[in-house]
Every structure is written in C-alpha cells, then in structure tokens.
C-alpha cells in the first residue's frame, strides 16, 4: 500500500476518533448536570481506576499498556473539566 493511501486511512481514523471524543464529551456534560443536581462530586477515583483497568485489560497492542493508560487518563481529566461546566461551548 502506498504512503498516500495509508495517510488517507489515518485521516479517516482521526475523523472517527474526533467524532467519538466529541460524543464522549457530550455524555460527560450530561453526567456533570446529573452530578450537580444530585450533589455528587465530579471526581470518582474508583470509577476512574475501573476505567483505566478495563482499558489496560482490553488493550491488544500495538500501543503499550502504559501508553493506553496515559491516553485515557487525559481523556478522563478533560471529561472532569467538562463535567464542572454548566453548558456546552
């Protein structure tokens, strides 16, 4: 396969990732509203550790498990930031 075709596939995957991250962000905003209504703290360390363990367990490579954990730690960090917001941008 040519470099151009591989890069085109990567571009398609990047667009899919962005759509999925946007969907996750929308859900985080909804979770934040529910947490505010219920007076529940945004940060739930047990939930975050479960997510990280699950993603590490599901990882089949070629990314190292440590890399997957770091990626999801960032996703969770930004999701928490969204949860404290009152409305979407």
Buried (B, 14 or more C-beta within 10 A) or exposed (E): EEEEEEEEEEEEEEEEEEEEEEEBBEEBBEBBBEBEEEEEEBEBEEEBEEBBEEBEEEBEEEEEBEEBBEEBBEBBEBBBEBBEEEEEE
